[in-house]
Structures are given as C-alpha cells and as structure tokens.
Amino acid sequence: MEGELVDLQKRILELKKKRNALIIAHNYQLLEIQKVADFVGDSLQLAVKSSEAKGYDLVVFCGVKFMAEMAAVLSPEIPVYIPAPEALCPLASFVTADKVQAMKQEHPGAPVVVYVNTTAETKSSCDIVCTSSTAVEIVESLGVDKVLFGPDKNLAEYVRRQTGIEIVDIEPKGHCYVHRMFDVAQIALLKEEYPDAVVLAHPECHPEVQDVADYVISTGKMAKIVEKSTSKTFIIATEVGLVEQLQDKHPDKIILPAYDGAICIQMKKNSLEKVAEVLEDLPERNLVTVPAHMVGHIRETIERMYQALGRPSIARTAN
C-alpha cells in the first residue's frame, strides 16, 4: 500500500511538471496530498498564493469549493481545478445572498462582513470579507457601532468580545461542525497528562474552549507558533489535518489533537487519485468558475480587506 502511495505521488509530480501546474492545499488536507503540493496554508495564505499564480498554466486547488472559487477570482487568466468538486463547506451553506439582503433590510446602514468561508454568491452581496486571523481588525477598521457578520457564530462571538462592537449574527445557528466537536473536559484531561502543553484553539471553537486556550488563532498562525515556540508540547483544537502536518514537520515536539475525531469529511473528499485524474484529463466538471457579474464585486471586497489591513492588495496583483 505504501509503495502504491509513493508511486502515485511520483506520478503526480511528473504530471505537475508536464502540465506546468501549481498545486496548493489547505492545512486540513490529507498529509499525503500536502506532500505533493507546492504550497500548504490557511485560507488567507492560499488566497495570496492564488493571486501569485502567474507563470503557471493551471492551478489545482486541494480544499473545499469556496476556497477554489477565491482562487478563480484572484487568478482569472489561469484555469483553477478542484479534485473534488463535490467538496462543499457546511459552514458556508448557513448564509446565502438572500439571507444577507434580508438582514440588510432589517438593519439599514450596517456594513456586512462575511467570513471567507462563504460561497462566491454570498461574497458578492457583502461589503467586505475577513478571515479568522483578520476578523477583529477588519471589524474595528470600519469605525461603526454595529456590524452584520456571518456565517460562524463562534467567530462572531470572538470578535464581539475582542471589540465590544455590536455584532449581529446573519445566521445565529451558523457553525463549523468540526470545531463544534471540541470541549473543555477533553482539553482538561490532556492538560492533566501534559501540564506544560500550550493550547491552541481556532476561533470557530465554542467560546468556553476559547477561554481555556493559550492562543485563539488561525491555522496558519498555529503552525508559526509551533515552529517558533520553545515549548515542546501542544494541544491543537482544530481539524486533525493540521495536527498531522505539524507532527510530521516537528518530530522533536509532541503535537496532540484536542480530539482525534475532529475530521472534516468534505476536506477529505480530495484524494491523490483525484489529483492525478485532474492532471491527466483536465475534466470540465473539475474546472471552477465564478459568474462574471460577481467577480468584480468579490475582488472589491477582498481589496477592501487588504486596504483595511494596510497591506498590498492581492486583488490588484490578480489583474
């Protein structure tokens, strides 16, 4: 089995070179996929990488569909393929464009901030997007007393507590089912066994889990902390794909999942076999497109995020 896996990875690397393809993968992908990717990161890091895809003939995006849509928006001249087009984010489904419009009518004048974990259609109806690592800064940058926010209620609560600004949930039930799996009791048991462990939690976790964490941060920042910290033991409250990645990169450290059943079934719909199939045949069903009438507005919402952060705009580099 291991030999077959290695052979398939070698085949993918050969096809990648032949196709002049850029393979990018989210931190939650299977480790075997991460190892054939040119770049692995969180949503924000992958968005940046997508905008820098010039010089390649195609992008293979190993993640869920909303992420591949972002890549398609940011690299409009380069075809973007997703190995598993059926890989949809359940969190993203909580907020639709119609729901955003209805909330705008209920709260006239309040700006709409949507998390990147939304569909292209939903992004096309908002004022600005944010990531888990930038949500607080984006909301504060607006200089208002009230913001409409969605779809994740736990991220909304994190922003609410950090800013004191009135955060109105576009969908109060919105949540990530994976980050909902973690609880304080599990972490407490691990801390009994590993009292010096540093606890890292994603802001999509329950507020009570956030409260017992040493850091509440994105997956990209989790990776940086593990890399740079002098601590040797970490408890990670996010999807196990990141835990596996960090265990592989840092064999001298103990990287523990806060719950080893925290698996995103949608993320795992991508496979090496599907990556190879895309590179072999370029199936039309795997090509990711965003309706032309949405692209301009989505780029604007991304550019506003970067302006608010005081960073060079990735939307501009995509033009």
C-alpha positions as CSV (number, residue, x, y, z in Angstrom):
1,M,0.0,0.0,0.0
2,E,2.8,2.4,0.9
3,G,4.6,1.6,-2.3
4,E,1.4,2.4,-4.3
5,L,1.1,5.7,-2.5
6,V,4.7,6.7,-3.3
7,D,4.2,5.7,-6.9
8,L,1.1,7.8,-7.2
9,Q,2.8,10.8,-5.6
10,K,5.7,10.4,-8.1
11,R,3.2,10.3,-11.0
12,I,1.5,13.4,-9.7
13,L,4.8,15.3,-9.5
14,E,5.6,14.2,-13.1
15,L,2.2,15.4,-14.3
16,K,2.6,18.6,-12.4
17,K,5.8,19.4,-14.2
18,K,4.3,18.3,-17.6
19,R,1.2,20.5,-17.1
20,N,3.2,23.4,-15.5
21,A,0.6,23.3,-12.7
22,L,0.6,24.9,-9.3
23,I,-0.8,22.6,-6.6
24,I,-1.9,24.3,-3.4
25,A,-3.5,22.6,-0.5
26,H,-5.3,23.6,2.7
27,N,-3.9,22.6,6.1
28,Y,-6.8,20.2,6.6
29,Q,-5.9,18.1,3.5
30,L,-4.6,14.5,3.9
31,L,-0.9,14.6,4.7
32,E,-0.2,12.6,1.5
33,I,-1.7,15.4,-0.5
34,Q,0.1,18.1,1.4
35,K,3.4,16.4,0.4
36,V,2.8,16.8,-3.3
37,A,1.6,20.4,-3.0
38,D,3.8,23.4,-3.9
39,F,2.2,25.3,-1.1
40,V,0.2,24.5,2.0
41,G,-1.6,27.0,4.2
42,D,-4.8,28.5,5.7
43,S,-7.5,30.4,3.7
44,L,-5.7,33.7,3.7
45,Q,-2.3,32.2,2.8
46,L,-3.9,30.2,0.0
47,A,-5.7,33.3,-1.3
48,V,-2.4,35.1,-1.5
49,K,-0.7,32.2,-3.2
50,S,-3.6,32.0,-5.8
51,S,-3.0,35.7,-6.7
52,E,0.6,34.9,-7.4
53,A,-0.1,32.1,-9.8
54,K,1.2,33.9,-12.9
55,G,3.6,31.8,-14.9
56,Y,1.6,28.6,-14.4
57,D,-0.8,27.1,-16.9
58,L,-3.3,25.9,-14.3
59,V,-3.9,25.7,-10.6
60,V,-5.0,22.5,-8.8
61,F,-6.7,23.6,-5.6
62,C,-7.0,20.9,-2.9
63,G,-9.6,22.2,-0.5
64,V,-13.3,22.9,-0.5
65,K,-15.2,24.7,-3.2
66,F,-15.4,28.2,-1.7
67,M,-11.6,28.3,-1.5
68,A,-11.2,27.2,-5.1
69,E,-13.7,30.0,-6.1
70,M,-11.4,32.5,-4.4
71,A,-8.5,31.3,-6.4
72,A,-10.6,31.6,-9.6
73,V,-11.4,35.2,-8.7
74,L,-7.8,36.1,-7.9
75,S,-6.2,34.4,-10.9
76,P,-8.8,35.0,-13.7
77,E,-6.4,34.2,-16.5
78,I,-5.4,30.8,-15.2
79,P,-7.8,27.8,-15.0
80,V,-8.4,26.6,-11.5
81,Y,-9.4,22.9,-10.9
82,I,-10.6,21.2,-7.8
83,P,-10.0,17.5,-7.4
84,A,-13.3,17.0,-5.6
85,P,-16.0,19.5,-6.9
86,E,-18.4,17.9,-4.5
87,A,-16.4,19.1,-1.5
88,L,-18.6,21.8,0.0
89,C,-18.2,23.6,3.3
90,P,-21.2,23.0,5.5
91,L,-20.4,26.3,7.4
92,A,-20.6,28.2,4.1
93,S,-24.1,27.0,3.5
94,F,-25.5,28.7,6.5
95,V,-25.6,32.2,4.9
96,T,-26.9,32.9,1.4
97,A,-27.0,36.1,-0.6
98,D,-30.8,36.2,0.0
99,K,-30.2,36.0,3.8
100,V,-27.7,38.8,3.6
101,Q,-30.1,41.0,1.7
102,A,-32.9,40.3,4.2
103,M,-30.6,41.3,7.1
104,K,-29.6,44.5,5.3
105,Q,-33.3,45.5,5.2
106,E,-33.7,44.7,8.9
107,H,-30.5,46.7,9.8
108,P,-30.2,49.5,7.2
109,G,-26.8,51.1,7.1
110,A,-25.0,48.4,9.0
111,P,-22.0,47.1,7.0
112,V,-21.9,43.4,6.1
113,V,-18.7,41.5,6.9
114,V,-18.6,37.9,5.7
115,Y,-16.1,35.3,6.6
116,V,-14.2,33.8,3.7
117,N,-15.9,30.5,4.4
118,T,-18.8,31.5,2.2
119,T,-19.8,30.9,-1.4
120,A,-18.9,33.3,-4.2
121,E,-22.6,34.3,-4.4
122,T,-22.7,35.3,-0.7
123,K,-19.4,37.2,-1.0
124,S,-20.9,39.1,-3.9
125,S,-23.6,40.5,-1.6
126,C,-21.3,41.7,1.3
127,D,-19.3,44.9,1.9
128,I,-16.0,43.3,3.0
129,V,-14.6,39.9,3.7
130,C,-12.4,38.7,6.5
131,T,-10.5,35.6,7.6
132,S,-10.3,34.1,11.1
133,S,-7.0,35.8,11.6
134,T,-8.2,39.2,10.4
135,A,-11.8,39.4,11.6
136,V,-11.2,41.6,14.7
137,E,-9.0,44.0,12.7
138,I,-11.5,44.2,9.9
139,V,-14.5,44.9,12.1
140,E,-12.6,47.6,14.1
141,S,-11.4,49.2,10.9
142,L,-15.0,50.0,9.8
143,G,-15.4,52.6,12.6
144,V,-19.1,51.7,13.3
145,D,-21.1,50.7,16.3
146,K,-22.9,47.8,14.6
147,V,-21.9,45.2,12.0
148,L,-23.7,42.3,10.3
149,F,-21.5,39.2,10.5
150,G,-21.6,35.6,9.3
151,P,-21.7,32.8,9.0
152,D,-19.9,31.4,12.1
153,K,-21.5,32.3,15.4
154,N,-18.4,31.4,17.4
155,L,-16.1,33.6,15.3
156,A,-18.7,36.3,15.7
157,E,-18.6,35.9,19.5
158,Y,-14.8,36.1,19.5
159,V,-15.0,39.4,17.6
160,R,-17.7,40.7,19.8
161,R,-15.7,40.0,22.9
162,Q,-12.5,41.4,21.5
163,T,-14.0,44.6,20.2
164,G,-17.1,45.5,22.2
165,I,-18.9,46.3,18.9
166,E,-22.4,45.1,18.4
167,I,-22.1,42.1,16.2
168,V,-25.4,40.9,14.7
169,D,-25.3,37.3,13.5
170,I,-26.6,37.0,10.0
171,E,-27.4,33.4,10.9
172,P,-27.4,32.7,14.7
173,K,-27.1,28.9,14.0
174,G,-24.1,29.1,11.8
175,H,-21.2,26.9,12.9
176,C,-18.4,24.6,11.8
177,Y,-19.4,21.1,12.8
178,V,-15.7,20.1,13.2
179,H,-14.8,22.9,15.6
180,R,-18.1,22.2,17.5
181,M,-16.6,18.8,18.5
182,F,-14.1,20.2,21.0
183,D,-15.0,20.6,24.6
184,V,-13.3,21.8,27.8
185,A,-13.4,18.4,29.5
186,Q,-11.3,16.8,26.8
187,I,-8.7,19.6,27.0
188,A,-8.6,19.4,30.8
189,L,-7.8,15.7,30.6
190,L,-5.0,16.3,28.2
191,K,-3.7,19.1,30.4
192,E,-3.6,16.7,33.4
193,E,-1.3,14.4,31.5
194,Y,0.7,17.2,29.8
195,P,0.5,20.2,32.2
196,D,3.1,22.2,30.3
197,A,1.2,21.9,27.0
198,V,0.3,25.1,25.1
199,V,-3.3,25.0,24.0
200,L,-4.1,26.5,20.6
201,A,-7.7,26.9,19.5
202,H,-9.4,28.1,16.4
203,P,-11.9,30.9,16.9
204,E,-14.6,28.7,15.3
205,C,-14.5,26.7,18.6
206,H,-17.1,27.2,21.3
207,P,-16.3,30.3,23.5
208,E,-15.7,28.1,26.5
209,V,-13.0,26.3,24.6
210,Q,-11.5,29.6,23.5
211,D,-11.4,30.6,27.2
212,V,-9.1,27.7,28.2
213,A,-6.8,28.2,25.2
214,D,-3.5,30.0,25.5
215,Y,-4.0,31.3,21.9
216,V,-7.1,31.7,19.8
217,I,-5.8,31.9,16.3
218,S,-6.0,30.7,12.7
219,T,-4.4,27.5,11.4
220,G,-1.6,29.5,9.7
221,K,-0.7,31.2,13.0
222,M,-0.9,27.9,14.9
223,A,1.8,26.5,12.5
224,K,4.0,29.5,13.1
225,I,3.7,29.3,16.9
226,V,4.6,25.6,16.9
227,E,7.6,26.3,14.7
228,K,9.0,29.2,16.7
229,S,8.0,28.3,20.3
230,T,10.5,26.9,22.7
231,S,7.6,24.8,24.2
232,K,7.7,21.1,23.3
233,T,4.1,20.1,23.8
234,F,1.0,21.5,22.1
235,I,-2.7,20.7,22.2
236,I,-4.4,21.7,19.0
237,A,-8.1,22.4,18.8
238,T,-8.7,22.3,15.0
239,E,-9.1,19.7,12.2
240,V,-6.6,16.8,12.5
241,G,-5.0,17.6,9.1
242,L,-3.1,20.4,10.7
243,V,-2.1,18.2,13.6
244,E,-0.7,15.5,11.3
245,Q,1.2,18.2,9.3
246,L,2.8,19.6,12.5
247,Q,3.6,16.1,13.8
248,D,5.4,15.4,10.6
249,K,7.3,18.7,10.5
250,H,8.3,18.7,14.2
251,P,9.2,15.2,15.3
252,D,11.0,16.6,18.3
253,K,7.8,18.0,19.7
254,I,4.6,16.5,21.0
255,I,1.6,17.7,18.9
256,L,-1.7,16.4,20.4
257,P,-5.2,16.8,18.8
258,A,-7.7,18.2,21.3
259,Y,-10.0,15.5,19.8
260,D,-8.7,12.9,17.4
261,G,-12.1,12.5,15.7
262,A,-12.1,16.2,14.5
263,I,-12.2,15.3,10.8
264,C,-13.7,17.4,8.1
265,I,-15.3,14.9,5.8
266,Q,-15.6,17.4,3.0
267,M,-11.9,18.3,3.0
268,K,-11.1,14.6,2.9
269,K,-13.1,14.1,-0.3
270,N,-9.9,15.2,-2.1
271,S,-7.5,12.3,-2.7
272,L,-4.3,11.6,-4.6
273,E,-6.3,9.6,-7.1
274,K,-8.5,12.6,-7.8
275,V,-5.5,15.0,-8.1
276,A,-3.9,12.6,-10.6
277,E,-7.1,12.4,-12.6
278,V,-7.3,16.2,-12.8
279,L,-3.8,16.5,-14.1
280,E,-4.2,13.6,-16.5
281,D,-7.5,14.6,-18.1
282,L,-8.4,18.2,-17.0
283,P,-12.1,17.2,-16.7
284,E,-14.5,20.0,-17.3
285,R,-16.5,19.1,-14.2
286,N,-13.5,19.9,-12.1
287,L,-13.0,23.4,-13.6
288,V,-14.0,26.1,-11.1
289,T,-15.8,29.1,-12.4
290,V,-17.4,32.2,-10.8
291,P,-20.1,34.1,-12.7
292,A,-18.6,37.1,-14.4
293,H,-21.1,39.5,-12.9
294,M,-19.9,38.6,-9.4
295,V,-16.1,38.7,-9.9
296,G,-15.7,42.4,-9.8
297,H,-17.6,42.9,-6.6
298,I,-15.8,40.0,-4.9
299,R,-12.4,41.4,-5.8
300,E,-13.5,44.8,-4.4
301,T,-14.4,43.1,-1.0
302,I,-11.0,41.4,-0.9
303,E,-9.3,44.7,-1.8
304,R,-11.1,46.5,1.0
305,M,-9.9,43.8,3.4
306,Y,-6.3,44.4,2.4
307,Q,-6.7,48.2,2.5
308,A,-8.1,47.9,6.0
309,L,-5.1,45.8,7.0
310,G,-2.6,48.2,5.4
311,R,-1.2,45.5,3.1
312,P,-0.7,45.4,-0.6
313,S,-3.8,44.2,-2.3
314,I,-3.9,40.7,-3.7
315,A,-6.9,41.7,-5.8
316,R,-4.7,44.2,-7.7
317,T,-2.0,41.7,-8.3
318,A,-4.6,39.4,-9.9
319,N,-5.5,42.0,-12.6
